[in-house]
């Protein structure tokens, strides 16, 4: 039987008879009623001259050394793999209709037909059965392994990724983690940002960013044991947030960039010379602090005198990468009309270029059990395009990327079919169901496709960390920490981030023993080919 319901537009709020009227910020985001700054400044220069006649005209090999000792100015990305979390607020479908989740043998240890029906797939689309009209990349059995990680061949996530990431395809692989989480709540501690920072990720301007003004930077919480309130994520959700991060002061209004940097270097030398004449016991560390502030101001002006260095909207560049109708990841019309694309471009630019170590992109409106399938399909397609854009930008820049996708809870289908064009003859999303939830991550490596641990069939159980029962419920009695514990899910993501650097041995020292002693069972990949001695080579 076909059930026809009104299709909800991409940004139309979702009203549910089974839910109370949304009251909290997270409820408003999850149902799409709301869609989902700090600054770094150089000083005003002319107030800082102590003795202008002592200014030097030379450039700064001497000051360059101070940038690491004692001033410790961050290098781009701190040498660690850029990390982006896409947080789908509201309880999106991930397992089955998007990323395949199977039994103990891995993704292609297929579930029952009834199980796939619960995951929104009618019997004619069950993985492992012959496809009447395979897609261009399908394996012919409703399975697509183009990205290494197995997706359903008609996955909206997959369609969006392949559309936006043509250059990255071939060097991507991933893993899925079946894991229950509560429905429609931001209380799930899904967000690993602080742990990624503890693992060494950092940026030239800020360490962490997020598209929400929350402690985690996203919709879901961060595990309480990881939160460091001294370094919260800086809010970034549009190009103006990015370009507004840096103020190089008023000197550039008068001098060109080279002259301005020379003046600032000279100020540092003057100040250092004067401070050296003061009784060191009276300064108690003030001398070093003042000197470093001048060095940092000069470094900011040197790096960011051209504001386009930061701007995600690069359509005016000689060779635009992000926004261009012929060569860009986003076309000009879709970029100008779609705020979720502008949000994605802003975060991916900051993280992949190394201005931030890790970032969260919160996408709202994923509580889409609206009695139709079309609403969820269109929102999943947009999320896939955002994922693909991040992967493609990493490929364009030639740097690795770990992309983690999570959501608060999930949905189920009662088997009714949406026969509309956008519904694609799939099961309607009927209501919330935390037992069908999963998270996944994709890894791009410019050197080669990431290699799973193990050999032969052993690799399948590294690509799927845990499993589902035949009825499409997460198996919670299999001894895997993430299955019924979101903190364990975050620990698994952090372990895999370290493992990509060849640093899995550091996990217990940084994050404790929540995963036990056998860490290999939670680890998907070998060290990336682009990593040497724990940093990007």
C-alpha positions in Angstrom: 0.0 0.0 0.0 1.1 3.5 -0.7 0.8 6.3 1.9 1.0 9.8 0.5 1.9 12.7 2.8 2.8 16.3 2.2 6.4 16.6 1.5 8.4 19.0 3.8 10.8 21.4 2.1 14.5 21.3 3.0 14.2 24.1 5.6 10.5 23.6 6.5 10.1 22.9 10.3 8.9 19.4 11.2 5.7 19.2 13.4 5.1 15.9 15.1 1.8 14.9 16.8 3.8 12.5 19.0 6.1 15.1 20.3 5.4 18.1 22.6 5.7 21.5 21.2 9.5 22.2 20.9 10.7 24.4 23.8 14.4 24.0 24.1 17.1 25.1 21.7 18.0 21.5 20.8 14.3 20.6 20.2 14.0 23.6 17.9 17.2 22.6 16.0 16.2 18.9 15.7 12.8 19.7 14.2 14.2 22.4 11.9 12.6 25.4 13.6 16.1 26.8 14.0 19.0 25.8 11.7 22.2 25.4 12.7 33.0 34.2 17.9 35.8 34.8 18.9 38.5 37.0 17.5 42.3 37.2 17.2 43.7 40.7 16.9 46.9 42.4 16.3 47.6 45.6 18.2 47.2 49.2 17.0 50.8 49.8 16.1 51.5 53.5 16.6 50.7 53.3 20.3 53.6 50.8 20.8 56.7 52.7 19.7 59.1 53.3 22.6 62.1 54.6 20.6 61.3 55.0 16.8 64.9 55.9 16.0 66.1 52.5 17.1 63.9 50.7 14.7 65.6 48.1 12.5 65.0 47.8 8.8 66.0 44.2 8.5 63.6 41.2 8.3 63.2 38.5 11.0 65.2 35.3 11.0 65.9 36.1 14.7 62.1 36.4 15.4 61.3 33.4 13.4 63.1 31.3 16.0 61.0 32.8 18.8 57.8 31.5 17.1 58.5 28.0 18.6 60.6 28.8 21.6 59.5 30.4 23.8 56.3 31.8 22.1 55.0 28.5 20.7 52.9 29.9 17.8 50.8 27.2 16.4 51.7 25.8 13.0 49.0 25.0 10.5 47.1 22.1 11.8 49.9 21.1 14.3 50.8 18.4 11.9 47.8 16.2 12.8 45.0 15.0 10.6 42.2 17.5 10.2 39.0 16.3 11.9 35.4 17.3 11.1 32.3 16.1 12.9 28.9 16.4 11.1 26.2 16.4 13.8 22.7 15.6 12.4 20.3 17.0 15.0 17.1 15.2 15.5 17.8 11.5 15.0 18.6 10.8 11.4 18.7 7.4 9.7 22.3 6.2 9.2 22.1 2.4 9.2 20.7 0.3 6.4 19.2 2.9 4.0 22.5 4.8 4.0 25.5 2.9 5.5 25.0 -0.8 5.6 25.1 -2.5 9.0 25.1 -6.3 9.2 25.6 -9.1 11.7 28.7 -10.4 13.5 30.5 -11.0 10.1 30.4 -7.4 9.1 28.4 -5.1 6.9 27.6 -7.8 4.3 26.6 -10.4 6.9 23.1 -9.3 5.8 20.1 -8.8 8.1 16.6 -10.3 7.6 14.2 -8.8 5.2 12.0 -7.7 8.1 15.1 -6.0 9.6 15.7 -4.1 6.4 12.0 -3.2 6.2 12.4 -1.5 9.7 15.4 0.4 8.2 13.2 1.8 5.4 14.1 -0.7 2.7 11.3 -2.7 0.9 12.0 -6.3 -0.1 12.8 -5.2 -3.6 15.8 -3.2 -2.3 17.2 -5.6 0.3 21.0 -5.7 0.1 22.3 -9.0 -1.4 19.5 -9.3 -3.9 19.9 -8.7 -7.6 19.2 -5.1 -8.7 16.9 -4.7 -11.7 18.6 -1.4 -12.7 21.9 -1.0 -11.0 23.4 2.5 -10.5 26.7 3.4 -12.2 28.7 2.5 -9.1 26.6 -0.3 -7.6 27.9 -3.8 -7.2 24.6 -5.0 -8.7 23.1 -6.3 -5.4 22.0 -3.0 -3.8 25.5 -2.7 -2.3 28.0 0.0 -3.3 31.6 -0.1 -2.1 32.9 2.8 -4.1 34.0 4.5 -0.9 35.4 1.3 0.7 32.8 1.4 3.4 29.7 -0.3 2.0 26.6 1.9 1.4 23.2 1.0 0.1 23.4 1.6 -3.7 20.5 4.2 -3.5 21.8 5.9 -0.3 21.1 9.6 -0.3 24.3 10.1 1.7 26.2 8.3 -1.0 24.6 10.1 -3.9 25.5 13.5 -2.2 29.1 12.4 -1.5 29.7 11.1 -5.0 28.3 14.3 -6.5 30.6 16.6 -4.5 33.8 14.5 -4.1 34.8 13.2 -7.6 38.5 13.8 -7.0 38.6 12.2 -3.6 36.9 8.9 -4.7 39.4 6.1 -4.7 41.3 7.4 -1.7 38.4 7.1 0.8 37.6 4.3 3.2 35.5 4.2 6.4 34.0 2.3 9.3 30.5 2.1 10.9 29.8 1.7 14.6 26.3 0.4 15.5 25.6 2.2 18.7 22.3 3.1 20.5 21.8 6.7 21.6 18.8 8.6 23.0 16.3 10.1 20.7 15.8 13.8 20.2 18.2 15.0 22.8 21.4 16.9 23.0 22.3 14.9 26.2 24.1 12.3 24.1 27.8 12.9 24.6 28.6 12.3 20.9 31.0 15.1 20.3 34.8 14.2 20.4 36.2 17.6 19.8 38.0 18.1 23.1 39.5 14.6 22.9 40.8 15.4 19.3 42.5 18.5 20.7 44.0 16.4 23.6 45.3 14.0 20.9 47.4 16.9 19.4 45.2 18.6 16.9 45.6 22.4 16.8 45.2 25.3 14.5 47.1 28.4 13.6 44.3 30.6 14.9 42.1 28.5 17.2 42.2 24.8 18.2 38.4 24.0 18.0 35.5 25.5 16.1 31.8 24.7 15.8 28.7 26.0 14.1 26.8 26.3 17.4 27.4 28.5 20.5 27.5 25.5 22.8 30.2 23.9 24.9 30.7 21.2 22.2 30.2 23.5 19.2 27.4 21.2 18.0 24.0 19.9 18.9 25.2 16.9 21.0 27.2 17.2 24.2 30.9 16.4 24.7 31.8 13.7 27.3 32.2 15.5 30.6 35.6 13.9 31.3 37.0 15.6 28.1 35.6 19.1 28.4 38.2 21.9 28.9 36.4 25.1 29.6 39.6 27.1 29.0 39.5 26.4 25.3 35.8 26.2 24.1 35.1 25.9 20.3 34.9 29.3 18.5 31.6 29.7 16.7 31.9 29.5 12.9 28.8 29.1 10.7 29.2 31.6 7.9 32.0 33.1 5.8 31.9 36.4 7.8 32.7 34.5 11.0 35.9 33.2 9.4 37.1 36.5 7.9 36.2 38.3 11.2 38.6 36.1 13.2 41.6 38.2 12.4 42.1 42.0 12.8 45.6 43.0 11.8 45.2 46.5 13.2 45.4 49.9 11.5 49.0 49.8 10.3 48.0 48.1 7.1 45.9 51.1 6.2 49.1 53.0 5.8 51.8 50.5 4.8 51.9 47.4 2.6 52.2 44.0 4.3 56.0 43.7 4.0 56.5 47.2 5.5 54.0 46.6 8.3 55.6 43.3 9.3 59.0 45.0 9.4 57.7 47.7 11.6 56.2 45.2 14.0 59.4 43.2 14.1 61.3 46.4 15.0 58.9 47.2 17.8 59.5 43.7 19.3 63.3 44.3 19.2 62.9 47.8 20.8 60.7 46.5 23.5 63.0 43.5 24.2 66.0 45.8 24.4 64.3 48.1 26.9 62.9 45.2 29.0 66.4 43.7 29.2 67.6 46.8 31.0 65.0 46.3 33.8 65.8 44.2 36.9 64.7 40.7 35.8 63.4 39.9 39.3 60.9 42.7 39.1 59.4 41.4 35.8 58.6 37.8 36.9 57.9 36.5 33.3 56.4 39.8 32.0 59.3 40.3 29.6 58.7 37.0 27.8 54.9 37.5 27.7 55.2 41.0 26.2 57.8 39.9 23.7 55.6 37.1 22.5 52.6 39.3 22.0 54.6 41.4 19.6 56.0 38.3 17.8 52.4 36.9 17.5 51.1 40.2 16.2 53.8 40.3 13.5 53.1 36.7 12.6 49.3 37.3 12.2 50.0 40.3 10.0 52.5 38.3 7.9 50.1 35.4 7.4 46.8 37.3 7.1 47.4 40.7 5.6 45.4 39.4 2.6 41.8 38.7 4.0 41.1 36.3 1.2 43.5 33.8 2.8 40.7 33.0 5.2 37.6 33.6 3.0 35.6 30.5 2.2 33.9 32.4 -0.7 36.8 32.3 -3.1 34.9 32.9 -6.3 37.1 36.0 -7.1 40.3 34.0 -6.8 42.4 33.2 -9.9 41.8 29.5 -9.4 38.7 29.2 -7.2 38.3 25.9 -5.4 35.2 26.2 -3.2 32.8 28.5 -5.1 32.7 28.5 -8.9 30.2 27.5 -11.5 32.8 25.4 -13.5 35.6 24.3 -11.2 34.2 24.9 -7.6 32.9 22.4 -5.1 29.8 24.6 -4.8 28.2 26.5 -7.6 27.5 30.2 -7.0 23.7 29.8 -7.0 23.6 27.0 -4.5 26.3 28.6 -2.3 24.4 31.9 -2.2 21.0 30.2 -1.6 21.9 27.4 0.8 23.1 28.4 4.3 24.1 24.8 5.2 26.6 24.9 2.3 28.0 28.2 3.5 28.3 26.8 7.0 30.0 23.7 5.7 32.4 25.7 3.5 33.3 27.9 6.5 34.2 25.1 8.8 36.0 22.9 6.2 38.1 25.9 5.1 39.2 26.6 8.7 40.0 23.0 9.5 41.5 21.6 6.3 43.6 24.7 5.8 45.0 24.3 9.3 43.6 27.5 10.9 41.6 25.2 13.3 42.5 21.7 14.5 39.0 20.3 14.5 35.4 21.5 13.8 31.8 20.5 14.2 29.1 21.2 11.6 25.6 20.9 13.1 22.9 20.4 10.6 19.3 20.8 11.8 16.0 19.3 10.9 16.8 15.5 11.1 13.9 14.5 13.2 12.2 13.6 10.0 9.7 10.9 10.8 6.9 12.8 9.1 4.9 9.9 7.6 6.7 10.2 4.3 10.1 9.3 2.9 10.7 12.3 0.6 11.5 14.7 3.4 14.2 12.5 4.9 15.7 11.6 1.5 16.1 15.3 0.6 17.7 16.2 3.9 20.0 13.1 3.7 21.0 14.1 0.2 22.0 17.6 1.4 24.0 16.1 4.3 25.8 13.9 1.8 26.7 16.9 -0.2 28.1 18.5 2.8 30.2 15.4 3.6 31.4 15.2 0.0 32.4 18.9 0.0 34.6 18.3 3.0 36.3 15.2 1.4 36.7 17.0 -1.9 38.3 20.1 -0.3 40.8 17.8 1.5 41.6 16.2 -1.9 42.1 19.6 -3.6 44.4 20.6 -0.8 46.3 17.3 -0.7 45.8 16.7 3.0 44.2 13.7 4.9 40.8 14.1 6.6 38.8 12.2 9.2 35.1 12.9 8.9 32.8 11.6 11.7 29.0 11.5 11.3 26.6 11.1 14.3 23.0 11.8 15.3 20.9 11.7 18.4 19.0 8.5 18.1 17.4 7.3 14.9 14.1 6.3 13.2 12.2 3.3 11.9 9.7 2.4 9.2 6.5 0.4 9.6 6.8 -0.8 6.0 4.5 1.7 4.3 5.9 2.9 0.9 6.3 6.4 -0.4 5.8 6.1 -4.1 6.4 9.8 -4.9 9.3 10.8 -7.1 11.4 12.0 -4.1 10.2 9.1 -1.9 12.0 6.7 -4.3 9.6 3.8 -3.4 11.2 3.4 0.0 9.6 2.9 3.4 8.2 6.0 5.2 9.8 7.0 8.5 7.2 6.4 11.1 8.8 7.3 14.5 11.9 7.4 16.6 13.9 4.3 17.5 17.1 4.4 19.4 17.9 0.8 18.7 18.5 1.3 15.0 21.1 4.0 15.5 24.7 4.0 14.3 27.6 6.4 13.6 30.3 6.2 11.0 33.5 7.8 9.9 35.2 8.3 6.5 38.9 8.8 6.1 40.6 10.4 3.1 44.3 9.9 2.5 46.0 11.7 -0.4 48.6 8.9 -0.6 46.4 5.9 -1.0 43.1 4.4 0.1 43.3 3.7 3.9 44.0 0.1 4.7 41.9 -1.9 7.1 43.6 -3.9 9.8 43.9 -7.6 9.3 43.7 -9.7 6.1 40.8 -11.3 4.2 37.6 -11.7 6.0 39.1 -10.3 9.2 39.0 -6.9 7.7 35.2 -7.0 7.7 35.0 -6.9 11.5 37.3 -3.9 11.6 35.1 -2.0 9.1 32.0 -2.6 11.3 32.8 -2.2 15.0 30.0 -4.2 16.6 26.8 -5.5 14.9 23.1 -5.6 14.7 20.7 -8.5 15.3 18.7 -9.8 12.4 15.8 -7.6 13.3 17.9 -4.4 12.8 18.4 -3.7 16.5 21.9 -2.9 17.9 23.3 -6.0 19.6 24.1 -4.7 23.1 25.3 -8.0 24.6 28.4 -8.5 22.4 30.9 -6.9 24.7 31.6 -3.9 22.5 31.7 -0.7 24.6 30.0 1.6 22.1 26.9 -0.5 21.6 25.0 0.9 24.5 27.3 3.6 25.8 27.8 6.9 23.9 31.0 7.6 25.9 32.4 4.4 24.6 31.4 5.5 21.1 33.5 8.7 21.5 36.4 6.6 22.9 36.2 4.4 19.8 36.4 7.5 17.5 39.3 8.9 19.5 41.2 5.6 19.4 40.8 5.5 15.6 42.0 9.1 15.3 45.2 8.1 17.2 45.6 4.9 15.2 45.6 6.8 11.9 48.7 8.5 13.2 50.3 5.3 14.5 49.7 6.4 18.1 47.0 4.0 19.4 49.4 3.2 22.2 48.8 6.6 23.6 45.1 6.0 24.1 45.0 4.7 27.6 47.3 7.4 28.9 45.2 10.1 27.4 41.6 8.8 27.8 41.7 5.9 30.3 40.8 2.2 30.0 37.2 2.5 28.9 37.8 0.2 25.9 39.7 -2.5 27.8 43.1 -3.9 26.8 42.2 -5.3 23.4 42.2 -2.1 21.4 42.6 -3.8 18.0 39.0 -4.9 18.1 37.9 -1.2 18.1 40.5 -0.1 15.5 39.6 0.1 11.8 42.7 1.2 9.9 46.4 1.0 9.8 48.6 4.2 10.0 47.9 6.4 7.0 50.5 6.5 4.2 50.7 10.2 4.5 51.7 10.1 8.2 55.3 9.8 9.4 56.3 9.8 13.0 52.8 10.8 14.1 52.4 13.8 11.8 51.5 14.6 8.3 54.6 14.1 6.1 
